[in-house]
Amino acid sequence: MPRRTATMLASLLMLIGLLCAGVLIHVPYAEMSPGPSYNTLGRHNGECVLRVSGQENCDAVRGHLNMTTVRVTGSDYKMNLVEAVYGWLGHDDIVVPHDTLYPDDKSPDEVNQENAAEFSESQESAKVAALRELRRPVRSRVVVAAVVKDSPSRGKLHAGDVIREVDGSAVHEPGDVAKLVTKHRPGQRVVFSIVPAKQAAAAEKSRDDSAYRRSVTITTRKAPDGDRAVVGIQAGTDYTLPVRIDIRLADVGGPSAGLMFALGIVDKMSPVDLTGGKFVAGTGTIDDQGRVGPIGGVELKTIGARKAGARYFFTPAENCPAAAGDVPGGLTLVKVTTLHDALESLKKIRTGDTAGLPRCAG
């Protein structure tokens, strides 16, 4: 066999061997890629994504207010070396350490539960933020969000209990509870004035819950990570809304759809067509005051949005530098910090005054 032919054959066999090895060698990485985009004004799987007070018709929508997602490989997916290299070299995918998405100290079920909880919380915040922007009345109350297992509060306080006072001091925000409890030393008693969860609805309707209140005394304990006193609960906020708002979108997790849900709700409850028929997408967390926060994977979401047909992408201000580093052609990144900002930008988009849009800079 000629030497040149032998050399080529040996090189080919070596290449095949390397490829086989690359396929067989698993690496501790996961992949993120652009996920599907959903119009919050339209339908998904035959149902309106947003429905306010029984409104069923979402077929006459002209424009788009699309929330965007990131697709990730499953927790049990074993990436091989070839796939990792392909992902690193590719443009539309990101390869990250596996424990970035699935931490070693949490099971896949725990990660999924956290994502589902964050998604649910983002929906509630979006509803409240939208209603407040529309100047609709929203009543709030501090509640027991969770009780720590084997804590002093176990069996005495329950999720959903409304916290009215701690040691006789009125509670207005979840943070008030911790401030009042930590005035004590571990081992001292603290007195909660609560409305039990089972009676909370009736007490809310009565507008005077004094008849429903009861006192619960709990002995504080030293915090696991310090010397402060704790009782072993997580305080949160519950709301009473003036209208019923349903958000129906399965198989999506995390808090990043909050902004687009809030915009969709405002559109549904406003006589104004917010988009003017334009295709707007975006992302961002939102709190009950309408403040927009950053999210992960923004570069992938802009790619997914543009592929879906978006021309404008609402981008949390803190994500602007990353998003502006590689903007898909034909997509304008609009910087937002609050729900009100986003609504002002929508006004510019639907009226054609796009020169005045606050744009992301790298």
MARSEMAR-609741 format. One record per residue (C-alpha): residue in one letter; residue number from 1; x, y, z. Coordinates in Angstrom, 3 decimals. Example, Ala and Ser with C-alpha at 12.3 -4.5 7.8 and 13.67 -1.06 7.14 Angstrom:
<nodes>
+-----+-----+----------+----------+----------+
| res |   n |        u |        v |        w |
+-----+-----+----------+----------+----------+
|   a |   1 |   12.300 |   -4.500 |    7.800 |
|   s |   2 |   13.670 |   -1.060 |    7.140 |
+-----+-----+----------+----------+----------+
</nodes>
This chain:
<nodes>
+-----+-----+----------+----------+----------+
| res |   n |        u |        v |        w |
+-----+-----+----------+----------+----------+
|   m |   1 |    0.000 |    0.000 |    0.000 |
|   p |   2 |    1.447 |    3.394 |   -0.953 |
|   r |   3 |    2.625 |    5.470 |    2.014 |
|   r |   4 |    0.246 |    8.340 |    1.183 |
|   t |   5 |   -2.748 |    6.004 |    1.123 |
|   a |   6 |   -1.666 |    4.379 |    4.382 |
|   t |   7 |   -1.297 |    7.787 |    6.025 |
|   m |   8 |   -4.758 |    8.873 |    4.888 |
|   l |   9 |   -6.271 |    5.592 |    6.077 |
|   a |  10 |   -4.569 |    5.901 |    9.460 |
|   s |  11 |   -5.794 |    9.483 |    9.798 |
|   l |  12 |   -9.317 |    8.425 |    8.870 |
|   l |  13 |   -9.282 |    5.600 |   11.388 |
|   m |  14 |   -7.944 |    7.976 |   14.058 |
|   l |  15 |  -10.691 |   10.475 |   13.273 |
|   i |  16 |  -13.340 |    7.761 |   13.500 |
|   g |  17 |  -11.825 |    6.645 |   16.795 |
|   l |  18 |  -11.896 |   10.166 |   18.179 |
|   l |  19 |  -15.515 |   10.629 |   17.110 |
|   c |  20 |  -16.503 |    7.331 |   18.727 |
|   a |  21 |  -14.671 |    8.314 |   21.896 |
|   g |  22 |  -16.370 |   11.707 |   21.856 |
|   v |  23 |  -19.776 |   10.052 |   21.602 |
|   l |  24 |  -19.024 |    7.626 |   24.414 |
|   i |  25 |  -17.422 |   10.136 |   26.793 |
|   h |  26 |  -20.057 |   11.902 |   28.902 |
|   v |  27 |  -19.353 |   15.384 |   30.278 |
|   p |  28 |  -21.068 |   17.198 |   33.221 |
|   y |  29 |  -22.783 |   19.822 |   31.107 |
|   a |  30 |  -26.307 |   20.771 |   30.071 |
|   e |  31 |  -27.620 |   22.737 |   27.117 |
|   m |  32 |  -29.870 |   25.792 |   26.908 |
|   s |  33 |  -31.527 |   26.793 |   23.642 |
|   p |  34 |  -34.306 |   29.147 |   22.463 |
|   g |  35 |  -37.686 |   27.863 |   23.601 |
|   p |  36 |  -41.222 |   28.490 |   22.346 |
|   s |  37 |  -42.881 |   31.907 |   22.493 |
|   y |  38 |  -46.502 |   32.384 |   23.616 |
|   n |  39 |  -48.801 |   35.294 |   22.834 |
|   t |  40 |  -50.373 |   36.344 |   26.143 |
|   l |  41 |  -53.227 |   37.923 |   24.164 |
|   g |  42 |  -54.085 |   34.772 |   22.235 |
|   r |  43 |  -54.719 |   31.078 |   22.722 |
|   h |  44 |  -52.573 |   28.120 |   23.689 |
|   n |  45 |  -53.853 |   24.562 |   23.315 |
|   g |  46 |  -57.303 |   25.917 |   22.506 |
|   e |  47 |  -57.637 |   28.128 |   25.607 |
|   c |  48 |  -57.162 |   31.853 |   26.090 |
|   v |  49 |  -53.849 |   32.371 |   27.873 |
|   l |  50 |  -55.394 |   35.272 |   29.819 |
|   r |  51 |  -59.028 |   35.493 |   30.819 |
|   v |  52 |  -60.512 |   38.313 |   32.871 |
|   s |  53 |  -63.844 |   37.843 |   34.664 |
|   g |  54 |  -65.037 |   35.089 |   32.340 |
|   q |  55 |  -63.993 |   36.701 |   29.048 |
|   e |  56 |  -63.635 |   33.890 |   26.553 |
|   n |  57 |  -63.022 |   35.675 |   23.261 |
|   c |  58 |  -59.358 |   36.137 |   22.397 |
|   d |  59 |  -59.631 |   35.448 |   18.672 |
|   a |  60 |  -60.003 |   39.060 |   17.538 |
|   v |  61 |  -56.487 |   39.975 |   18.662 |
|   r |  62 |  -54.369 |   41.750 |   16.037 |
|   g |  63 |  -51.077 |   42.196 |   17.833 |
|   h |  64 |  -48.713 |   40.165 |   19.953 |
|   l |  65 |  -47.384 |   40.498 |   23.482 |
|   n |  66 |  -45.307 |   37.348 |   23.565 |
|   m |  67 |  -43.601 |   35.876 |   26.588 |
|   t |  68 |  -40.442 |   33.963 |   25.745 |
|   t |  69 |  -38.842 |   30.842 |   27.158 |
|   v |  70 |  -35.589 |   28.910 |   27.240 |
|   r |  71 |  -35.501 |   25.180 |   26.550 |
|   v |  72 |  -33.099 |   23.154 |   28.725 |
|   t |  73 |  -31.967 |   19.540 |   28.633 |
|   g |  74 |  -33.461 |   17.275 |   31.295 |
|   s |  75 |  -31.787 |   16.539 |   34.604 |
|   d |  76 |  -31.020 |   12.946 |   33.571 |
|   y |  77 |  -29.686 |   13.849 |   30.116 |
|   k |  78 |  -26.083 |   12.692 |   29.623 |
|   m |  79 |  -24.294 |   15.035 |   27.238 |
|   n |  80 |  -21.379 |   13.586 |   25.318 |
|   l |  81 |  -18.209 |   15.397 |   24.343 |
|   v |  82 |  -19.227 |   15.823 |   20.700 |
|   e |  83 |  -22.500 |   17.503 |   21.688 |
|   a |  84 |  -20.687 |   19.781 |   24.128 |
|   v |  85 |  -18.193 |   20.920 |   21.484 |
|   y |  86 |  -20.984 |   21.429 |   18.945 |
|   g |  87 |  -22.890 |   23.517 |   21.510 |
|   w |  88 |  -19.834 |   25.623 |   22.348 |
|   l |  89 |  -19.214 |   26.340 |   18.678 |
|   g |  90 |  -22.876 |   26.939 |   17.830 |
|   h |  91 |  -24.651 |   30.296 |   17.886 |
|   d |  92 |  -28.153 |   29.465 |   19.060 |
|   d |  93 |  -27.273 |   27.209 |   22.012 |
|   i |  94 |  -25.417 |   27.667 |   25.293 |
|   v |  95 |  -23.584 |   24.884 |   27.118 |
|   v |  96 |  -23.426 |   25.357 |   30.908 |
|   p |  97 |  -22.261 |   23.199 |   33.834 |
|   h |  98 |  -24.980 |   20.704 |   34.742 |
|   d |  99 |  -25.172 |   21.902 |   38.349 |
|   t | 100 |  -26.007 |   25.423 |   37.146 |
|   l | 101 |  -29.460 |   24.148 |   36.198 |
|   y | 102 |  -29.664 |   21.218 |   38.613 |
|   p | 103 |  -27.733 |   21.944 |   41.846 |
|   d | 104 |  -26.290 |   18.925 |   43.623 |
|   d | 105 |  -28.074 |   19.820 |   46.861 |
|   k | 106 |  -31.515 |   19.676 |   45.203 |
|   s | 107 |  -33.352 |   16.834 |   43.537 |
|   p | 108 |  -34.856 |   17.346 |   40.046 |
|   d | 109 |  -38.310 |   17.288 |   41.644 |
|   e | 110 |  -37.304 |   20.062 |   44.037 |
|   v | 111 |  -35.988 |   22.156 |   41.135 |
|   n | 112 |  -39.228 |   21.626 |   39.208 |
|   q | 113 |  -41.306 |   22.504 |   42.269 |
|   e | 114 |  -39.327 |   25.707 |   42.793 |
|   n | 115 |  -39.792 |   26.677 |   39.146 |
|   a | 116 |  -43.523 |   26.014 |   39.389 |
|   a | 117 |  -43.782 |   28.050 |   42.600 |
|   e | 118 |  -41.880 |   30.958 |   41.035 |
|   f | 119 |  -44.153 |   30.822 |   37.988 |
|   s | 120 |  -47.248 |   30.926 |   40.199 |
|   e | 121 |  -45.864 |   33.811 |   42.262 |
|   s | 122 |  -45.005 |   35.740 |   39.107 |
|   q | 123 |  -48.608 |   35.385 |   37.935 |
|   e | 124 |  -49.938 |   36.844 |   41.185 |
|   s | 125 |  -47.451 |   39.722 |   41.081 |
|   a | 126 |  -48.396 |   40.402 |   37.454 |
|   k | 127 |  -52.091 |   40.574 |   38.345 |
|   v | 128 |  -51.498 |   42.963 |   41.242 |
|   a | 129 |  -49.082 |   45.168 |   39.294 |
|   a | 130 |  -51.488 |   45.404 |   36.344 |
|   l | 131 |  -54.480 |   46.256 |   38.529 |
|   r | 132 |  -52.535 |   48.899 |   40.409 |
|   e | 133 |  -51.371 |   50.416 |   37.117 |
|   l | 134 |  -55.045 |   50.581 |   36.102 |
|   r | 135 |  -55.836 |   52.140 |   39.509 |
|   r | 136 |  -58.099 |   49.296 |   40.483 |
|   p | 137 |  -58.363 |   48.553 |   44.241 |
|   v | 138 |  -56.252 |   45.669 |   45.517 |
|   r | 139 |  -56.412 |   44.603 |   49.162 |
|   s | 140 |  -53.411 |   42.866 |   50.700 |
|   r | 141 |  -52.652 |   41.040 |   53.924 |
|   v | 142 |  -49.597 |   39.382 |   55.467 |
|   v | 143 |  -49.921 |   35.620 |   55.760 |
|   v | 144 |  -47.936 |   32.592 |   56.813 |
|   a | 145 |  -46.509 |   31.404 |   53.504 |
|   a | 146 |  -44.763 |   28.314 |   54.890 |
|   v | 147 |  -43.941 |   26.635 |   58.191 |
|   v | 148 |  -40.517 |   25.038 |   58.625 |
|   k | 149 |  -40.534 |   21.363 |   59.547 |
|   d | 150 |  -39.751 |   20.673 |   63.239 |
|   s | 151 |  -39.835 |   24.407 |   64.044 |
|   p | 152 |  -41.470 |   26.015 |   67.129 |
|   s | 153 |  -44.392 |   27.108 |   64.923 |
|   r | 154 |  -45.179 |   23.599 |   63.699 |
|   g | 155 |  -48.758 |   22.762 |   64.670 |
|   k | 156 |  -49.401 |   26.280 |   65.994 |
|   l | 157 |  -49.273 |   28.349 |   62.812 |
|   h | 158 |  -50.366 |   27.121 |   59.394 |
|   a | 159 |  -49.898 |   28.214 |   55.796 |
|   g | 160 |  -52.574 |   30.765 |   54.950 |
|   d | 161 |  -53.009 |   32.106 |   58.488 |
|   v | 162 |  -53.349 |   35.895 |   58.360 |
|   i | 163 |  -50.881 |   37.655 |   60.660 |
|   r | 164 |  -52.379 |   40.829 |   62.125 |
|   e | 165 |  -50.039 |   41.588 |   65.008 |
|   v | 166 |  -46.837 |   40.402 |   66.646 |
|   d | 167 |  -46.559 |   41.279 |   70.351 |
|   g | 168 |  -49.329 |   43.815 |   69.904 |
|   s | 169 |  -47.615 |   45.657 |   67.021 |
|   a | 170 |  -49.519 |   45.794 |   63.739 |
|   v | 171 |  -48.000 |   43.947 |   60.779 |
|   h | 172 |  -48.198 |   45.656 |   57.381 |
|   e | 173 |  -45.448 |   43.950 |   55.350 |
|   p | 174 |  -43.918 |   40.434 |   55.469 |
|   g | 175 |  -40.640 |   41.947 |   56.644 |
|   d | 176 |  -42.352 |   43.342 |   59.750 |
|   v | 177 |  -42.735 |   39.831 |   61.148 |
|   a | 178 |  -39.000 |   39.071 |   61.189 |
|   k | 179 |  -38.187 |   42.500 |   62.637 |
|   l | 180 |  -40.571 |   42.002 |   65.546 |
|   v | 181 |  -39.536 |   38.394 |   66.217 |
|   t | 182 |  -35.820 |   39.214 |   66.236 |
|   k | 183 |  -36.355 |   41.773 |   68.996 |
|   h | 184 |  -36.489 |   38.715 |   71.238 |
|   r | 185 |  -33.687 |   36.460 |   72.400 |
|   p | 186 |  -33.819 |   32.732 |   71.614 |
|   g | 187 |  -35.967 |   30.998 |   74.212 |
|   q | 188 |  -38.291 |   33.958 |   74.779 |
|   r | 189 |  -41.965 |   33.919 |   73.923 |
|   v | 190 |  -43.592 |   35.876 |   71.127 |
|   v | 191 |  -47.340 |   36.370 |   70.738 |
|   f | 192 |  -48.994 |   36.312 |   67.304 |
|   s | 193 |  -52.471 |   37.664 |   66.665 |
|   i | 194 |  -53.799 |   35.733 |   63.671 |
|   v | 195 |  -56.902 |   34.907 |   61.688 |
|   p | 196 |  -56.812 |   31.154 |   60.970 |
|   a | 197 |  -56.584 |   30.241 |   57.293 |
|   k | 198 |  -59.940 |   28.447 |   57.367 |
|   q | 199 |  -61.656 |   31.634 |   58.496 |
|   a | 200 |  -59.672 |   34.126 |   56.421 |
|   a | 201 |  -62.230 |   34.364 |   53.593 |
|   a | 202 |  -65.131 |   34.998 |   55.965 |
|   a | 203 |  -63.081 |   37.539 |   57.928 |
|   e | 204 |  -62.168 |   39.344 |   54.695 |
|   k | 205 |  -65.830 |   39.651 |   53.708 |
|   s | 206 |  -66.812 |   40.980 |   57.122 |
|   r | 207 |  -64.365 |   43.905 |   56.866 |
|   d | 208 |  -63.938 |   43.545 |   60.655 |
|   d | 209 |  -61.991 |   40.448 |   61.608 |
|   s | 210 |  -61.827 |   41.068 |   65.364 |
|   a | 211 |  -64.288 |   38.245 |   66.012 |
|   y | 212 |  -62.066 |   35.812 |   64.087 |
|   r | 213 |  -58.727 |   36.655 |   65.673 |
|   r | 214 |  -56.938 |   34.458 |   68.142 |
|   s | 215 |  -53.616 |   34.650 |   69.960 |
|   v | 216 |  -50.861 |   32.089 |   69.534 |
|   t | 217 |  -47.798 |   32.073 |   71.793 |
|   i | 218 |  -44.578 |   30.591 |   70.399 |
|   t | 219 |  -41.219 |   30.122 |   72.087 |
|   t | 220 |  -38.435 |   31.371 |   69.847 |
|   r | 221 |  -35.406 |   29.320 |   68.884 |
|   k | 222 |  -31.867 |   30.208 |   67.844 |
|   a | 223 |  -31.468 |   30.490 |   64.080 |
|   p | 224 |  -29.402 |   27.722 |   62.444 |
|   d | 225 |  -27.087 |   30.298 |   60.858 |
|   g | 226 |  -26.764 |   32.835 |   63.665 |
|   d | 227 |  -27.721 |   33.995 |   67.138 |
|   r | 228 |  -30.985 |   35.695 |   66.226 |
|   a | 229 |  -34.367 |   34.420 |   67.398 |
|   v | 230 |  -36.673 |   32.670 |   64.927 |
|   v | 231 |  -40.029 |   30.913 |   65.076 |
|   g | 232 |  -39.702 |   28.909 |   61.861 |
|   i | 233 |  -42.110 |   30.524 |   59.426 |
|   q | 234 |  -41.884 |   32.331 |   56.116 |
|   a | 235 |  -44.172 |   35.339 |   55.839 |
|   g | 236 |  -45.737 |   36.341 |   52.530 |
|   t | 237 |  -48.500 |   38.481 |   51.056 |
|   d | 238 |  -51.968 |   37.435 |   49.953 |
|   y | 239 |  -54.265 |   39.631 |   47.877 |
|   t | 240 |  -57.949 |   40.179 |   47.257 |
|   l | 241 |  -58.512 |   41.253 |   43.654 |
|   p | 242 |  -61.563 |   43.159 |   42.360 |
|   v | 243 |  -61.873 |   40.848 |   39.340 |
|   r | 244 |  -61.032 |   37.264 |   38.597 |
|   i | 245 |  -58.010 |   36.820 |   36.351 |
|   d | 246 |  -57.028 |   33.369 |   35.089 |
|   i | 247 |  -53.678 |   32.604 |   33.477 |
|   r | 248 |  -53.592 |   29.264 |   31.690 |
|   l | 249 |  -50.231 |   28.162 |   30.422 |
|   a | 250 |  -48.903 |   24.733 |   31.321 |
|   d | 251 |  -45.372 |   23.341 |   31.181 |
|   v | 252 |  -43.718 |   26.701 |   31.856 |
|   g | 253 |  -41.738 |   27.506 |   34.990 |
|   g | 254 |  -39.802 |   30.326 |   36.601 |
|   p | 255 |  -40.642 |   33.998 |   37.177 |
|   s | 256 |  -39.516 |   35.550 |   33.893 |
|   a | 257 |  -42.956 |   35.893 |   32.275 |
|   g | 258 |  -44.200 |   38.388 |   34.871 |
|   l | 259 |  -43.803 |   41.535 |   32.765 |
|   m | 260 |  -45.531 |   40.132 |   29.685 |
|   f | 261 |  -48.395 |   38.711 |   31.752 |
|   a | 262 |  -48.910 |   42.133 |   33.354 |
|   l | 263 |  -48.947 |   43.830 |   29.942 |
|   g | 264 |  -51.421 |   41.253 |   28.654 |
|   i | 265 |  -53.738 |   41.879 |   31.607 |
|   v | 266 |  -53.615 |   45.647 |   31.089 |
|   d | 267 |  -54.453 |   45.120 |   27.402 |
|   k | 268 |  -57.405 |   42.882 |   28.293 |
|   m | 269 |  -58.788 |   45.381 |   30.807 |
|   s | 270 |  -58.104 |   48.537 |   28.817 |
|   p | 271 |  -60.114 |   49.952 |   25.912 |
|   v | 272 |  -56.808 |   50.682 |   24.159 |
|   d | 273 |  -55.205 |   48.176 |   21.803 |
|   l | 274 |  -51.755 |   48.389 |   23.388 |
|   t | 275 |  -49.791 |   46.957 |   20.447 |
|   g | 276 |  -51.594 |   48.644 |   17.559 |
|   g | 277 |  -51.253 |   45.326 |   15.738 |
|   k | 278 |  -47.467 |   45.180 |   16.186 |
|   f | 279 |  -45.499 |   42.084 |   17.230 |
|   v | 280 |  -43.869 |   42.747 |   20.612 |
|   a | 281 |  -42.143 |   40.132 |   22.739 |
|   g | 282 |  -40.210 |   40.388 |   25.961 |
|   t | 283 |  -39.181 |   39.017 |   29.302 |
|   g | 284 |  -38.591 |   40.114 |   32.883 |
|   t | 285 |  -39.708 |   39.402 |   36.408 |
|   i | 286 |  -42.174 |   41.780 |   38.022 |
|   d | 287 |  -43.082 |   42.558 |   41.616 |
|   d | 288 |  -46.411 |   43.765 |   42.952 |
|   q | 289 |  -45.262 |   47.392 |   42.598 |
|   g | 290 |  -44.576 |   46.943 |   38.876 |
|   r | 291 |  -40.772 |   46.907 |   39.108 |
|   v | 292 |  -39.126 |   44.793 |   36.384 |
|   g | 293 |  -36.185 |   42.546 |   37.273 |
|   p | 294 |  -33.518 |   40.656 |   35.296 |
|   i | 295 |  -33.732 |   37.071 |   34.072 |
|   g | 296 |  -31.390 |   34.398 |   32.728 |
|   g | 297 |  -30.830 |   33.341 |   29.131 |
|   v | 298 |  -31.822 |   36.672 |   27.592 |
|   e | 299 |  -29.654 |   36.087 |   24.491 |
|   l | 300 |  -31.566 |   32.891 |   23.758 |
|   k | 301 |  -34.914 |   34.579 |   24.301 |
|   t | 302 |  -34.154 |   37.301 |   21.772 |
|   i | 303 |  -33.339 |   34.605 |   19.200 |
|   g | 304 |  -36.596 |   32.764 |   19.947 |
|   a | 305 |  -38.583 |   35.994 |   19.781 |
|   r | 306 |  -37.189 |   37.010 |   16.400 |
|   k | 307 |  -37.788 |   33.529 |   14.959 |
|   a | 308 |  -41.420 |   33.836 |   16.097 |
|   g | 309 |  -41.738 |   37.141 |   14.212 |
|   a | 310 |  -41.166 |   39.787 |   16.910 |
|   r | 311 |  -39.900 |   43.224 |   15.872 |
|   y | 312 |  -39.529 |   44.668 |   19.375 |
|   f | 313 |  -38.204 |   42.981 |   22.501 |
|   f | 314 |  -38.803 |   44.392 |   25.986 |
|   t | 315 |  -35.581 |   43.826 |   27.897 |
|   p | 316 |  -35.004 |   44.357 |   31.644 |
|   a | 317 |  -32.479 |   47.185 |   32.070 |
|   e | 318 |  -30.003 |   44.918 |   33.869 |
|   n | 319 |  -30.069 |   42.458 |   30.959 |
|   c | 320 |  -29.421 |   45.105 |   28.298 |
|   p | 321 |  -25.611 |   44.758 |   28.124 |
|   a | 322 |  -25.821 |   40.988 |   27.544 |
|   a | 323 |  -28.722 |   41.219 |   25.095 |
|   a | 324 |  -27.167 |   44.051 |   23.098 |
|   g | 325 |  -23.993 |   42.058 |   22.532 |
|   d | 326 |  -25.608 |   39.985 |   19.786 |
|   v | 327 |  -28.971 |   41.282 |   18.586 |
|   p | 328 |  -30.822 |   39.233 |   15.936 |
|   g | 329 |  -31.328 |   41.189 |   12.734 |
|   g | 330 |  -34.624 |   43.073 |   12.556 |
|   l | 331 |  -35.170 |   43.103 |   16.343 |
|   t | 332 |  -35.180 |   46.301 |   18.424 |
|   l | 333 |  -34.284 |   45.915 |   22.096 |
|   v | 334 |  -36.412 |   48.199 |   24.284 |
|   k | 335 |  -35.113 |   48.863 |   27.798 |
|   v | 336 |  -37.666 |   48.633 |   30.614 |
|   t | 337 |  -37.412 |   49.139 |   34.371 |
|   t | 338 |  -41.098 |   49.255 |   35.333 |
|   l | 339 |  -44.467 |   48.216 |   33.971 |
|   h | 340 |  -45.254 |   51.894 |   33.419 |
|   d | 341 |  -42.091 |   52.233 |   31.287 |
|   a | 342 |  -43.212 |   49.322 |   29.142 |
|   l | 343 |  -46.669 |   50.839 |   28.644 |
|   e | 344 |  -45.126 |   54.159 |   27.586 |
|   s | 345 |  -42.932 |   52.298 |   25.095 |
|   l | 346 |  -45.954 |   50.454 |   23.715 |
|   k | 347 |  -47.608 |   53.809 |   23.114 |
|   k | 348 |  -44.610 |   54.902 |   21.048 |
|   i | 349 |  -44.602 |   51.632 |   19.106 |
|   r | 350 |  -48.300 |   51.704 |   18.191 |
|   t | 351 |  -48.156 |   55.387 |   17.178 |
|   g | 352 |  -44.967 |   54.957 |   15.173 |
|   d | 353 |  -42.873 |   57.262 |   17.393 |
|   t | 354 |  -40.103 |   54.658 |   17.650 |
|   a | 355 |  -37.286 |   57.217 |   17.553 |
|   g | 356 |  -38.092 |   58.010 |   21.181 |
|   l | 357 |  -37.868 |   54.421 |   22.418 |
|   p | 358 |  -35.400 |   53.734 |   25.264 |
|   r | 359 |  -33.068 |   51.251 |   23.595 |
|   c | 360 |  -30.541 |   48.852 |   25.056 |
|   a | 361 |  -26.886 |   49.734 |   24.635 |
|   g | 362 |  -24.055 |   47.226 |   24.878 |
+-----+-----+----------+----------+----------+
</nodes>
